[in-house]
Amino acid sequence: MGESIKGRGSTGYLPGRFEVTVSQAVDDGWHGGEEEFAAVLPRTQVREEIARSIISRNKSPDIFFSQSVNPYRGCEHGCSYCFARPSHAYLGLSPGLDFETRIFAKTNAPDLLRRELAKPGYQVSPIALGINTDAFAETKHPFSLITKNALVTRDIDLLAPLARENLVSVHFSVTSLDNRLSAALEPRASAPHSRLRAIRAMRDAGVPVGVMVAPVIPWVNDSELEAVLEAVREAGAGSAGYVLLRLPHEVAPLFRDWLQTHAPDRAAHVMSTIQQLRGGKDYDSAYGKRMRGEGVYADLLERRFSLALKRYGFPAKRTRPLDCSRFVAPRAPSPQGELF
């Protein structure tokens, strides 16, 4: 790994966990030195992918949805901590810079979704859009959006009518109110003030808005927990949650590299606390532990969060569930037309 790259969360091409060979550049003295091989800023490439399926399903007891749709592989936001980074290893690509710069668009997603919703045995439940990667979808199928991107406001004219029928909710991930920290953690995501402005716009349009303070990173952004909750509540968020930093597979070395690059004075302390939360490891994927951790710090964080919800007037009850009763499965066009 190397030095910080402007606009990117990773500093290099960390090999995926399935690679059997690793290449490394070495200066053998035959060329003009470092200037000749100065790093070229990596550009984002978007390629077409013809997907075979589009709805992902899970039975995780600590996740509020059972179905999700991800129209892309990879994400240009560049969040160093993103739990989706390891998925690029399945493609033989780096969970580091490749994840941020080699994006795959599932261009047949609408047709696939229509086909899967039309299956006779399909059981309707809300679909979460943009779980593995950030995303922005006409059906009466309820869905939720999860994003760091203020561009979601451009679809207010589509979202507001759906919200009036209780068919959509929008959730924003807000990690920090500090522009500099946000730029380092999430270099190509919307700035904090832009996300707050987007929350207000959604509230004013009548779209239910929730916020995830995620991830909470010990000694990096954990001190902002209450300030973030206060700001998003004032902006119009009606619900909130939090997730502790997760470091599965290649995310752990990528995040360690981020710490050494952006917070070297705290790197050891941060990782020591994380391991205390994870039973001595960088990560524990067990249900009930992976989102919250365990131990004194985890208990304190949960207590702080609960008190802040009360202090800033978040509703005690969860937002009402989206309406699944109005879903009508798509039908193939008929050459004879339809009466109803």
C-alpha positions in Angstrom: 0.0 0.0 0.0 1.2 3.6 -0.3 0.4 7.3 0.1 -3.0 8.9 0.1 -4.6 9.3 -3.3 -6.8 12.4 -3.8 -10.5 11.4 -4.1 -9.9 7.7 -3.2 -10.3 5.8 0.0 -7.7 3.2 -0.7 -4.0 3.7 -1.3 -3.3 0.7 -3.5 -4.5 -2.6 -5.0 -4.7 -4.9 -2.1 -4.8 -8.5 -3.5 -8.0 -10.4 -3.0 -8.0 -13.4 -0.6 -8.4 -15.9 -3.4 -5.3 -14.8 -5.3 -2.5 -17.3 -5.6 0.1 -14.9 -6.9 0.9 -11.3 -6.0 2.8 -8.8 -8.1 5.0 -6.0 -6.7 6.7 -3.2 -8.5 10.5 -2.9 -7.8 12.9 -0.2 -9.1 15.8 -2.1 -10.6 17.8 1.0 -11.4 17.5 0.8 -15.2 15.0 3.7 -15.5 14.7 7.3 -14.6 13.6 6.9 -11.0 10.4 7.8 -9.2 9.5 10.8 -11.3 9.3 8.6 -14.5 6.9 6.2 -12.7 4.9 8.8 -10.9 1.5 7.4 -10.1 -1.3 8.2 -12.5 -4.6 9.0 -10.7 -6.8 6.0 -11.3 -9.9 6.7 -13.3 -13.3 5.2 -12.8 -14.4 2.6 -15.4 -18.0 1.5 -15.6 -18.7 -1.7 -17.5 -21.9 -3.6 -18.4 -22.7 -6.7 -16.5 -25.5 -9.1 -17.6 -26.7 -10.4 -14.3 -28.4 -13.8 -13.9 -30.5 -12.8 -10.9 -31.2 -9.5 -9.1 -32.9 -10.1 -5.8 -30.6 -11.1 -2.9 -32.2 -12.8 0.1 -31.0 -13.2 3.7 -32.3 -14.7 6.9 -30.0 -12.6 9.2 -31.8 -11.9 12.5 -29.9 -8.6 13.0 -31.0 -7.1 9.7 -34.3 -5.4 9.2 -34.9 -6.6 5.6 -35.0 -10.0 3.9 -34.7 -8.8 0.3 -32.3 -6.4 -1.4 -31.3 -5.3 -4.9 -27.9 -4.0 -5.9 -27.8 -2.6 -9.4 -24.0 -2.2 -9.3 -20.9 -4.0 -8.2 -18.3 -1.7 -6.7 -18.9 1.9 -5.5 -17.0 5.1 -6.2 -17.7 6.7 -2.8 -14.4 5.0 -1.7 -15.4 4.4 2.0 -12.3 2.7 3.5 -14.5 0.7 5.9 -17.1 -0.6 3.4 -18.1 -4.2 4.2 -18.9 -4.8 0.6 -15.3 -4.4 -0.6 -14.5 -8.2 -0.3 -17.1 -9.0 -2.9 -14.7 -7.7 -5.6 -12.3 -10.6 -4.7 -14.8 -13.0 -6.3 -14.1 -11.2 -9.6 -10.4 -11.6 -9.3 -10.1 -7.9 -8.6 -8.7 -5.9 -5.7 -11.0 -4.9 -2.8 -8.9 -1.8 -2.7 -8.7 0.6 -5.6 -10.4 -1.8 -8.0 -13.6 -1.7 -5.9 -13.7 2.1 -6.3 -12.6 2.4 -9.9 -13.9 -0.7 -11.7 -17.7 -0.5 -11.4 -20.1 -3.0 -13.0 -23.6 -1.8 -13.9 -26.2 -4.6 -14.1 -28.0 -3.1 -17.2 -30.6 -5.9 -17.3 -31.6 -5.3 -13.7 -35.1 -3.9 -14.5 -36.0 -6.8 -16.7 -34.7 -9.3 -14.2 -36.6 -7.6 -11.3 -39.8 -7.6 -13.3 -39.3 -11.3 -14.1 -38.5 -12.3 -10.5 -41.5 -10.3 -9.1 -43.8 -12.1 -11.6 -42.9 -15.6 -10.4 -45.9 -17.5 -9.1 -44.4 -18.3 -5.7 -43.0 -14.8 -5.0 -43.7 -13.6 -1.4 -43.8 -9.8 -1.2 -41.8 -8.0 1.4 -40.0 -4.6 1.3 -36.9 -4.5 -1.0 -33.9 -2.6 0.2 -32.0 -0.8 -2.6 -28.3 -0.1 -2.3 -27.2 -2.4 0.5 -23.9 -3.7 -0.9 -23.3 -0.6 -3.0 -25.0 2.8 -3.1 -28.0 3.0 -5.5 -31.0 5.0 -6.5 -36.4 2.3 -9.2 -43.2 1.7 -11.4 -44.6 -0.9 -9.3 -46.6 -1.0 -6.1 -43.8 -3.0 -4.5 -42.7 -1.3 -1.3 -39.0 -0.5 -1.1 -36.4 1.4 0.9 -33.4 3.4 -0.2 -30.1 3.5 1.7 -27.6 6.1 0.5 -24.8 8.5 1.3 -25.7 10.5 -1.8 -27.7 13.8 -1.8 -28.5 13.1 -5.5 -31.5 11.0 -4.2 -33.3 14.4 -4.0 -33.6 14.5 -7.8 -36.1 11.7 -7.5 -38.4 13.4 -5.0 -41.1 13.8 -7.7 -41.1 10.0 -7.9 -40.6 9.2 -4.2 -43.2 11.7 -2.7 -46.3 10.0 -4.4 -45.1 6.6 -3.3 -44.5 7.9 0.3 -48.2 9.1 0.4 -49.2 5.5 -0.3 -46.7 4.2 2.3 -44.6 2.4 -0.3 -41.1 3.9 0.3 -38.7 5.1 2.9 -35.3 6.7 2.6 -32.3 6.2 4.9 -29.1 8.2 4.9 -25.8 7.0 6.3 -24.2 9.9 8.2 -20.8 9.1 9.6 -19.5 12.5 10.7 -20.4 16.3 10.6 -16.7 17.1 10.1 -16.1 17.9 6.5 -12.4 16.9 6.6 -13.0 13.6 8.4 -15.8 12.8 6.0 -13.7 13.6 3.0 -11.0 11.2 4.3 -13.4 8.4 5.2 -15.8 8.8 2.3 -13.9 10.8 -0.4 -16.6 10.7 -3.1 -19.8 10.6 -1.0 -21.9 13.8 -0.4 -20.5 16.2 2.2 -22.3 16.1 5.6 -24.1 19.4 5.1 -25.4 18.1 1.7 -26.8 15.0 3.4 -28.5 17.1 6.0 -30.0 19.3 3.3 -31.3 16.2 1.5 -32.9 14.9 4.7 -34.8 18.2 5.1 -35.9 18.0 1.4 -37.2 14.5 1.9 -39.0 15.5 5.1 -40.6 18.6 3.4 -41.8 16.3 0.6 -43.4 13.9 3.1 -41.0 11.1 2.5 -40.2 9.1 5.7 -36.5 9.5 6.5 -34.2 7.4 8.7 -30.5 7.7 9.5 -27.8 5.2 10.3 -24.8 6.5 12.2 -22.5 4.0 10.5 -19.9 3.0 11.1 -19.1 4.2 14.6 -15.3 4.0 14.8 -13.6 4.1 18.2 -11.4 7.2 18.7 -12.2 8.4 15.2 -15.9 9.5 15.0 -17.4 8.0 18.1 -17.3 11.3 20.0 -19.7 12.8 17.4 -22.6 10.3 18.1 -24.8 12.7 20.0 -24.0 15.7 17.6 -24.9 13.7 14.5 -28.2 12.5 16.1 -29.1 16.0 17.1 -28.3 17.4 13.6 -30.2 14.7 11.7 -33.2 15.0 14.1 -33.4 18.7 13.5 -33.2 18.1 9.8 -36.2 15.8 9.9 -35.1 12.3 10.5 -37.8 10.2 12.1 -35.7 7.2 13.1 -32.1 6.4 13.7 -29.7 3.5 14.3 -26.0 2.8 14.5 -23.6 0.1 13.5 -20.1 -0.5 14.9 -17.2 -0.6 12.5 -17.1 -4.0 10.7 -13.8 -5.3 9.2 -14.5 -8.6 7.3 -11.8 -10.2 5.2 -9.8 -7.6 3.2 -11.5 -4.7 4.8 -9.3 -5.1 7.9 -5.9 -4.5 6.2 -7.5 -1.8 4.1 -8.7 0.0 7.2 -5.4 -0.5 9.0 -3.7 1.2 6.0 -6.3 4.1 6.1 -5.4 4.6 9.8 -1.7 4.7 9.1 -2.3 7.2 6.3 -4.8 9.5 8.0 -4.5 8.9 11.8 -1.1 7.3 12.5 -1.0 8.8 16.1 -4.2 6.8 17.0 -3.9 3.8 14.8 -2.7 1.4 17.5 -5.3 2.6 20.0 -8.1 2.3 17.5 -7.3 -1.2 16.6 -6.7 -2.2 20.2 -10.2 -1.0 21.1 -11.7 -2.7 18.1 -10.2 -6.0 19.1 -11.5 -5.6 22.7 -14.9 -5.2 21.1 -14.4 -8.3 18.9 -13.1 -10.9 21.4 -9.5 -10.2 20.5 -10.0 -10.3 16.8 -10.4 -7.7 14.1 -13.9 -8.9 13.4 -16.5 -11.3 14.8 -19.3 -12.1 12.3 -21.6 -13.8 14.9 -25.2 -12.6 14.8 -25.9 -10.3 17.7 -22.3 -9.2 17.9 -21.2 -8.1 14.4 -23.4 -4.9 14.5 -22.8 -3.9 18.1 -19.7 -5.6 19.5 -19.4 -6.7 23.1 -17.8 -5.5 26.4 -17.7 -2.2 28.3 -17.2 0.1 25.3 -20.1 -1.6 23.4 -22.4 -1.2 26.4 -21.4 2.4 26.9 -22.0 3.2 23.2 -25.5 1.6 23.3 -26.3 3.5 26.4 -25.2 6.8 24.9 -27.3 6.1 21.8 -30.4 5.3 23.8 -30.1 8.5 25.9 -29.5 10.6 22.8 -32.7 9.2 21.1 -34.7 10.3 24.1 -32.9 13.7 24.4 -33.5 14.7 20.8 -37.1 13.5 20.6 -36.9 10.5 18.3 -40.1 8.5 18.4 -40.1 5.6 20.8 -41.8 3.3 18.3 -40.3 2.2 15.0 -41.7 3.8 11.9 -44.8 2.0 10.6 -44.0 -0.9 8.2 -44.3 -0.3 4.5 -47.6 -1.5 2.9 -47.1 -4.9 1.2 -50.9 -5.4 0.6 -51.1 -3.5 -2.7 -48.5 -5.4 -4.7 -49.6 -6.8 -8.0 -47.1 -9.1 -9.8 -46.0 -7.8 -13.2 -47.6 -9.6 -16.2 -46.1 -10.1 -19.6 -47.7 -7.9 -22.3 -50.5 -9.7 -24.1 -51.1 -9.4 -27.8 -54.9 -9.2 -27.0 -54.5 -6.4 -24.5 -56.0 -6.2 -21.1 -59.5 -5.2 -19.9 -58.4 -4.5 -16.3 
